[in-house]
């Protein structure tokens, strides 16, 4: 990517960064909030497990509606305008959660979680914008650029959330709020591909279900979307329960949970920057890269259910997320290539809706922690990732493009 392109996309990349940064920032904070402090003092363990499940679940409920709507909205209003809506909404949601901790009112925290989910739409919009400008044989490489920015946010978010949350739980929320406002200001004067409106806006509360129903009329998207959903469901079960496992069974503090999450982010960053390019070149096609990523990731997740020392879990976390990226990039590229450019925002919004449903399912499962140990859920997550190999085997073969692989 040349310097001029980088400058043009910088505000877009900043929006992607803050979206995933703020998402990763919340996981160590939520686990700490419901395991200690005033929430732990006010509620017994069984009630806290239910409230923890609600705290995890409200975000994806909002994300399910928001991702479908915002992806389609970006096709109608333009990418930049929709990203600005997302940033303003995220700023408001973190202000609500900050107020919740200040006033010790959980209902405000839950309202903020729901609002942040509704506004969690920058990833598919940014992906669509980048792919708009990329030739078909370079789309996976273009997608890798966005995913790399995502991984930087995954590294920084949990690390800052864990370190600052160890001092004071309100500090990470204040940082997220400030970054949202800075990003909003940068987007106000930005220009990048497909910034103009392309069709009339006509949205209502039924729209997310209509957008999902549209899948039936576009059969080409079913196979990659099914593989992506199973893959994300299994991995997000792991992502949710491994933090609970490290806190409860290994005694990790808020700061240590942030460090652990940062290691997962580093695995993503390594694979996005180096590992994906090497794997794509060696394996020769997107399909083979997808199958390798799913197989390795599933096996690493199953291994995390074994009785390992903490250093073993940390190593597995790095390997699991590094292999995750191989399938994540190629499946998103397959989804975006299954439709024409006028529906690319919708298609990637559907992928994000699948992520939302996966996060919701993983969050709801935490209410069962009084009945089953976290390691059982870790093993189940790995099995589900391996099941994603079934639809992935039906993906079309995409020949390797040397020019794309080297970018």
N, C-alpha and C positions, 0 to 999 in steps of 0.2 A: 504494500500500500504506500503510495507516494505521499509527500508532505502535504500537498494541497488537499488530497482526499482526507487525510488524517485531521486537518484543521476543520474541514467541513463537517466531519462526523464527530468531532470532539464533544459538542453539547449532547449529541445523541448517546455517545458512549458514557458520558457522565450521568445521564438519566438511567441507563441500564445499571451502572455501578451502584447508585444510591438505592435502586429498587431491591437488588439482591443483597446489598450491604445491610439495609434495614431489616430484611427478612432473616438473615443469619444472625444479626445482632440480638433478635428477640428470643431465640431458642434457649441459650444459656440463662437469659434473664427470667424467662417464664419458669424454667425448672427450678431456679433459685427462689423465685417469689413464692411458689407453692410448696416448697420444702422447708422454708425457714421464714423468720421475720413475723410480721403481724398477721399474715394469712395463716401460717402454721399455728400461731397462737390462738387464732379465732375458730379454727375448724378441725375436727378429728380427721384421721388419715383417709377413711372411706369417702368422706365428703370432699376432701382435698383432691382425691383422684378424679372424682366427678368434675370438680371445678377445673382441674388441669386439662381434662378432656375437652371441656367447653372452651378454655382459652386457646387450645390448639385448633379446635374445630371451627370457631367463628371466622377465622381468617380464610380458610378455604371455601366456606359457604359464600362469603363475600366475593372471593376470587372466582368462584364458578360463574356467578352472574357478571362480575366485572370484566373478566377476561374475554368472555364471549361478546359482550357489548362493546368493550373498548377496541377489540380487534376489528370488529365491523365498523365502529365509529371512525377508526383511523382511515378506512377505505373511503368513508363518506366525507369527513371533514379535513383529512390530511394528517400526516404523522405528527408534525410539530404541535399543532393545536391540541391534539389528544394527549400527547406527552405532558403538555403544560397542565391540562386538567388533572392528570395523574399526580403530578408533583404537588399541586395545590392541595389535592385531597389527602395525599400522604402527610403533608405538613400538618393538616388539621387533625389527622388521626393520632399522630405522635404527641400533639399538644393535649389531646384528650387523655391519652395514657399517662402522660406526665402529671396531669391534674389528678388522675385517679390515685397515683401513688402519694401525691401531696396531701390529698384529702382522705386517703385510705377508703376509697369507694370502689369496690370491684366492678360495679355495673358500668362505671365510666371506662374502666380498663377493657371490659368486654365490648363496649361500644366502639372504642378505638381499634380493637382487633378486627371487628367487622368492617369498619370504614377502611382500614389499611388493606384488607383483602379486596374490597371493591375497587380500589385504586391500583392494585398490583397488576397493571397491564403494560408496563414499559417493555418487558422482554419480547413478547410477540410483535409489538409495533416496531421496535428497533430491528428485530430480525427481518421483518417484512421490508423495511426501508433499505437495509443493506442488500438483501437478496434482489430487490427491484433493480439495482444497478449492476448486478453480477451476471455474466454469461452463464448458461445452464451448466457447462462443465466446470464452473468455478464456484458453484453455490455452496458446496460443503466447506470450501476454504473460506468463503465470505462469512458463512455461519460460524466458523471457528473464531473469527475476529470478535464477534459479539459474545460468544461463549467465553473467550479469554477475559474480556472485561467482566463478565459475570463471575468468573473465578476469582478475580482480584477482589471483588466485593465479598465473595464467600470467605476469603482469607481475612480481610480487614474487619468485616462485620462481627463474627464471633470473637475475634481477638479483642477488639475494642469493647464489645459488650461484656465479655468476661472480666477484663481488667478493670474497666470503669465500674461495672456492676459489683465487683468485689469491694469497692470503696463505698459506692452509693448507687442504688438501683435507678435513681432518676437521671443520673449522668448520661448513660447511653441514649436515653430518649431525647435529652437535650441536644446531643450531638446529631442524632438523626434528623431532628426538627431543623437545626441550622443548615445541614447539608441539603435538605429538601428545598429550603428557601434560596440557597445559592444556585442550585440546579434550575429552579424555576426562573431565576433572573437570567441565567445563561441561555435558556431556551427561548426567551422572549425576543432575542435578536438573531437567532440561529436560522440557517437555511440548509436543507438537505433534500435528498430525493423524495419525490412524491409528496411535497408539502401542500399541494393544492387539493381542493375538494374534487371528488370524482363522480359522485352520485348523490341523489337526494337523501336526506337523513329522515328515517322513519323508524323510531325505536319505541317499544313499550315493554311492560314487565314480562311478556311472553317471549320476547325476542331471543333470550338465550336458548330456550327450548326449540324455537324455530331454526336457530342457527345450527343446533345439534341435529335437528331433523333433516337439514339440508345434506347431511352426510349420505343419506340413502340415495340421493340423486347423483352423487359423485362417488361411484364405487372404487375409483382408483385410490381414494384416500383411506379406505377402510383398513387395508392390511397394515400400512405403516402406523396408522393411528392406534390400532389394536395392540401392536407390538410396543408402541411407546407408552400406552396406558399401563399395561402389565409391568413393564420395566420400571416405570415411575412409582407404581403402587408398591412393588417389592422394595425398591430402594428407599422410599420415604418411610416405610415401616421401620426399616433399619435406622434411618437417620433420627427418627423420633425416639426409638427405644434404646439406642446405644447411649444416648445422653442420659437417659434415666438409669440405665444399667451402670454407667460410670459414676453417677452420683450416689446411687444406693448401695451398689455392691463393692465399688472401689473407693468410695469416700471422697470423690473429687469435689473440690470447692468450686465456687462460681468462676474464679479465675482459671482454674484447671480445666473446667468445662469449656471455657473460651479457647484455651490452648488446644484442647482436643478437637474442637470444631475447626480451629485454624489449620490443623494438620490435614483434615478432610479437604479444606479449601486449597491447601498446597498441592494435594494430589490432583485436584481439578486443574489448578494452574499449570502444573508440570505437564499434564497430558494435553491441555489446550495449546501450550506453547511449543512443546517438543514431541510428546508421545503420539499425538494424533497424526502429525505429519509423517512420522516414521512408520507408524502402523499402516497408514493409508498407502504409502509408497510400497511397503513390503507385501501387503496383502492384495493390492492391485485393484480393489473395488470397494465401493461403499458397503455393499451387502456383506462381504467377508469381514470388513471392519466391524460392522454391526454385530455379527454373530460372535466374533472374538470378544468384543466388549461385553455382551450379555453373558456369555459362558463364564468368563473370568470373574465378572462382578458377582454373579450368582454364587459361585463357589466361595468367594471371599466372604460374602455375607453369611453363608452357612457356617463357615469356619469361626465366625465371631461368636457363635453360640457355644463354642467349646470353653472349658474352664482354663483360661489363659491368664498369664500375668498382664498387668496394665500395659507394659511395653509391647506385648503381642497384640493387644487391641489397638494400640496406636498405629503399629505397622500395618495391620489389616485395614484400618480406616483409610490410610494413605493409598493402599493398593486398590481398595474397593472404589474409591472415588476416581482414581486415575483410570481404571478400566471403565467406569461409568461413562466418562466423557466420550470414549470411542463410540458407544452406542447412541449417546445423547445427540452428538453433532450429526451423525449420519441419518438417524431417524427423523430429526427435524428437517434436514435437507430433503429427505424423501417425502415428507408431508408437504413441504412448500412446493416441491416439483410436481405434486399430484394435481395441482390446479393452475389456472393461468394467473397472470399478475393482478388482475382486478379482484381476485378473491384470496390473495396471499395473506392479507391481514386476517381474514376470516379463518383460513386454514390453520395459521399459527395460533390464533385465538382459541381454536378447538383444542390444539395441543396443550395450551395453557389451562383450559378448562379440565383436561384430563389430569394435569398436575394438581389442580384444585381438588378434584374428587379423590385423588390419591392422598393428599394431605389430610382431607376430611376423614377418610377411612382410617388412616394411621392415628389421627387425633382421637377418634371415637374409641379405638381399641385400647387406649390408655385407661379407660374406665374399668377394664377387665384385669388390671394389675393386682387386685386383691384375690383373683382366682388363679392367675398363672404368672410365672416368673418372666422377666423381660427376655431371657435367652430363648424361650420358646417362640416369641415373636420375631427375634432376630433370624432364627432358622427358617421360619415361615416366609420372611421377606426374601431370603435367598432362593427358596423354591419358586416363589412367584416370578422372580427375575428370570430364572431358567425356563419357566413356562412361556415367557415372551419369545423364546427361540422358535416356538411353533409357528406363529404368524410371520416372524422375521424370515423364515426359510422360504416364504413365498414372495419376498421382495424382488423387484427387478434388479438384474445385475447392471451396475454402472461402471463402465471401464475407467481405469485410472487416467487422470489427466495430469501429466508431469508439471505443466505450468501452474495448475491449481495447487498441487501438493507442495510446491516450493514456496508458496506465498505465506 
